[in-house]
């Protein structure tokens, strides 16, 4: 088809020839020519506009395809040298552990609150908070009126017993020589028996006060002994309220001693998870204080009563704490390795996922040398893997190692425009 310019030139030539042949038809020819030119001009503008609109639509569509998509091109050699590894994700069976909150407490079977056996005044304190003590070790000593009375009675009874024993020996000697009658011997024996009974009672009073009077007399003698406040268990002094010179009663706790090498973790188990938990179930305990360390234990007891407000039941876990890292009063997170609850889900290693702003992303391999950044949504942390709840489908190849390298390449690309000039 002829172009518009060529068509106008042919019409002009035809019009000139017509005027030469017949001047009467000149006006008609001029009018017809003007009409033809107007039609051609309108047609040409219309085609250009339609083509222009179509071109604009096509450009917008192409731009929309790439809008929000970040792509990194990296050769296979560069991928290998950068340590980039790709794996195909798939739905995998997973037995989800039960996640629960817990509090760390003292082992109730290995803690002792220590008070005095009787009222008195503290005259000597030998243990401070934080000290490690042994069973039977004296933590403090105190004196009391009861102790003074017991000592006086003991001394009196002991003296009377010695006198009765010597009197019996004398009466037995006189009876053997037929100087004294047998009834005097019998009476002397009775007096000795009564004195020894009183002495035994005095010894028992000291025993109730925590004093071995025989040992005391062998080692020291002299003034009456002091009452010792002793520890009934091995452990550490975690609290001391005793003050030297203070007058104390039996109601006041002077020391608290606990064995911190073994603690309780008290877990709140929700009603829906009770069917999966039983004594002997293994658990992993973690705290914010030691993010890289896990403490293991087993459930030793499950409570019999449910909290009606929280709909939870208390369970107890015994955890070894020989290095003393765990502290009573800490909060903890617990993973209960319970049976049942098997799911099928997509997980990726933690290093696969990276943050950009407030969103999580991974790199999908869309071609042998091409990686596309894609936003995903993550769920639970499952050990060193993350659950992906949106953004990945089974069968997609994901860069499980080297995401940081790909992100760095992407950032370098953002600093150069389409003409290769720095932005």
PyMOL commands that set and color helices and strands:
alter all, ss='L'
color gray80, all
select helices_A, chain A and resi 4-21+23-66+76-81+108-110+145-176+182-208+213-219+271-276+350-352+403-414
alter helices_A, ss='H'
color red, helices_A
select strands_A, chain A and resi 70-73+85-88+92-95+98-106+111-115+120-125+132-133+138-143+227-230+235-240+247-248+253-258+262-270+282-287+290-307+312-320+331-336+342-349+354-356+359-367+370-382+385-390+397-401
alter strands_A, ss='S'
color yellow, strands_A
deselect
rebuild
show_as cartoon
